[in-house]
Amino acid sequence: MKGKTGEWYQDKHIGGYFNENGDLVVCEEYGWTDADTDAYFVEVQNGCGYYDAAGKFRYYGDIY
């Protein structure tokens, strides 16, 4: 993706600007769930928890 120098770009997952070469420099990330980023991959692999339907990590026994 190329753009005009200094122009801001944003979608539902990232925000950033285009540098002097027209390349996107990502400054912000949002909208990602634990499952999207494998934030608790080791815990899931070790059987300590799971990702719920919304993608949030839950330890087994969580009541919240």
C-alpha positions as CSV (number, residue, x, y, z in Angstrom):
1,M,0.0,0.0,0.0
2,K,1.4,3.4,-1.0
3,G,0.2,6.8,0.0
4,K,1.0,10.5,0.0
5,T,3.7,11.6,2.5
6,G,2.3,12.5,5.8
7,E,-1.2,11.3,5.0
8,W,-3.0,9.4,7.9
9,Y,-4.4,6.0,7.2
10,Q,-6.8,4.1,9.5
11,D,-8.9,1.0,9.3
12,K,-10.5,-1.2,12.0
13,H,-7.1,-2.7,13.1
14,I,-4.4,-0.1,12.4
15,G,-3.6,3.6,12.2
16,G,-0.5,5.2,10.8
17,Y,1.0,7.6,8.3
18,F,2.8,7.3,5.0
19,N,6.5,8.2,5.1
20,E,8.6,10.0,2.4
21,N,8.8,6.7,0.3
22,G,5.0,6.3,0.4
23,D,5.2,3.3,2.8
24,L,2.8,3.0,5.7
25,V,4.3,3.4,9.1
26,V,1.9,1.8,11.6
27,C,1.6,3.7,14.9
28,E,-1.5,2.2,16.5
29,E,-3.2,-1.2,16.6
30,Y,-6.8,-1.8,17.9
31,G,-9.7,-4.1,17.7
32,W,-7.6,-7.2,18.1
33,T,-8.6,-9.9,20.5
34,D,-6.4,-12.2,22.6
35,A,-7.2,-15.0,20.1
36,D,-6.2,-12.8,17.1
37,T,-2.8,-12.2,18.5
38,D,-2.2,-15.5,20.2
39,A,-1.6,-13.5,23.4
40,Y,-2.1,-16.6,25.7
41,F,-0.9,-19.3,23.2
42,V,1.3,-21.0,25.8
43,E,-1.5,-21.1,28.4
44,V,-4.0,-22.6,25.9
45,Q,-1.4,-25.2,24.7
46,N,-0.7,-26.1,28.4
47,G,-4.4,-26.6,29.1
48,C,-4.7,-23.7,31.6
49,G,-7.4,-21.9,29.7
50,Y,-9.2,-21.1,26.4
51,Y,-10.4,-18.3,24.2
52,D,-14.1,-17.6,24.5
53,A,-16.5,-16.8,21.6
54,A,-15.4,-13.2,21.7
55,G,-11.7,-14.1,21.5
56,K,-10.9,-13.2,25.1
57,F,-8.7,-15.6,27.0
58,R,-10.2,-17.3,30.0
59,Y,-8.5,-19.4,32.6
60,Y,-10.4,-22.5,33.5
61,G,-12.4,-21.6,36.6
62,D,-12.9,-17.9,35.7
63,I,-16.3,-16.7,36.8
64,Y,-16.1,-13.3,35.2
